[in-house]
């Protein structure tokens, strides 16, 4: 995803050799290289921030889905305790299907 924005690899940084002239390294060449390093590390930091936000969002979604599963299971248990005949059992089947689908989403099994 972010590889197309990254210009340098750690090996390229390690292997980089600057040409030496009479007074040492060429300052423009060193500055240009350091600008690329700074740009890459800035991109790494932005990528890490985006991924951390995505992780937080996914954890929040996971928690909400688990809470809904618990709520639906409690609703099913309450309905079964009431024992309201065949009309209620049809809705229980529907609720069981929904719980099953939510569990597949929460636990990463995307099979249907």
C-alpha positions, 0 to 999 in steps of 0.5 A: 500500500505505502511501498510506492511512496517509499524511496529508500530501503534500509539497505540503500541507506546503509550502502549509500556512498557520497562522492568526495571532492577536495573539501569532503562530501558534496553538501548538495548531494548529502542534503538531497539524500537526507531529504529523501530519508526525512520524507521516507520516515515521515511517510512511515510515521503517517502510515503507522498513525493510520494503521493504529487508528484502523486498529482502534476502529476495528477493536471498537467494531469488534466490541460492539458486535460482541455486545450485540451477540450477547444481547441477542443470546439473552433475548433468545434465552428469555424467549425460550423461557417464555415458551410462546409456541410455534410463532415464537420458535420461527423468530428464534430460528431467525435470531439464531441465524443472525447470531451465527452470522454475527459470530462469523463476522466477529471471529473472522469466519466469513463463510455462509 
